Each structure stands twice: as structure tokens, then as C-alpha cells.
Amino acid sequence: MNLNFRLLGVVSLLTGMISLSPCLAAEVGVVGKGHSNLEISEARVFAPRKGSNTTAAYAILKNTSDKPMQITFQKMAPFKSVEIHESLEKDGRMAMQKLESLTIPAKSLLELKPGSHHFMLFDATASLKEGEMLTGQLSIDGQATDISFKVVPR
């Protein structure tokens, strides 16, 4: 009988973990409707600096398919404009360059991070609160896909 109570406790614990897993996934970013060959982790938006309405978004994008994947960044509320950028050294100085799209090779990952590739977010029309979840829309090989990003402090 004691074994049955232990088994019931383990089943309850696992059931609770499974029911929490969508909440945990939302913490790091999830792929919404659309694309099953892209795994997203650590999707985050830095809260804009005081007096600014521009910031950046970062994530780790993993292509699990056997083909290269082309990504464009379409939109993210509450920002009026979004762009893909890469940071690079030019004439001994760091500069940002706008890109039309990103290509992730088959079975590879691309880390969007400071000093490298990232999503630029311009002209916020509302203030962002730490912990708030924002939805960004990517186009992956022409298919619209929603991604959740968490607002984090700098």
C-alpha cells in the first residue's frame, strides 16, 4: 500500500511538471503557430534605457531541419519598426549593419546576442515592464510564425 502512495505521488509530481512546462517555455520564448523545425530559447528583449524608445531582442535559434532556413523579422508590438542587424568592425570601429534576412544552415543554431546578430526594435509606443511577454512575428521560409520574448532588465 505504501508503494501505491509513492507511485501516486510521483505521478502527481510529473503531471504537475508537465502542466507547468508551457509556463517555463514561455519564459525563454516559444514558437507559436507555424514552424516545427525551429527551436527558440532565451528569447528576450532588453528594457529600453531611460529616455529611449529603442532597444534590441535576442534569442538562440536552432534549425532542426535538413535544409537551410531563411528568417525575416516582420513586427513586434508595441514597436513601430523592427530590423535585423549585425554588429561588425569597420575601419577599427564597431558598427551595425542592417540585414534583410538571416539564414540558418541545416542542423545548426544561430545565437542572436549583443555584438553580433540581433533584432533592433524602434519607436516603442508604450512603456515595457520587466517580466512582460511580447510577441514578435518572424517569417520562416515565407511562413509567418509568432515568437514570445520576455522583457528583461539591462
VENBELLIN-V495027 format. One line per field, one symbol per residue. phi: phi as a letter, one per 30 degrees, with the letter a starting at -180 (. if undefined). psi: psi as a letter, one per 40 degrees, with the letter a starting at -180 (. if undefined). A space follows every 10 residues. Layout:
phi->???
psi->???
This chain:
phi->.edddddddd dddddddddd eddddddcjb ddekbccbcb bhdbbdeede icbbabbbac ccdcdcbdbc bbccaadccd bbbcbbcacb hibdbcbdcd abcceehbbb cdaeibdacc bchdcbdcce jdcccccccc hicdbcbcbc dbdd
psi->dddddddddd dddddddddd dddddddehi hahcheehhh ifhihhhiih eifiaiiiih hhheieiihh hihdihifhd iiihiihihh feihiihhid iihhiifiih hhiheaiihh higheiiihh eihihihihh fehhhhhhhh hii.
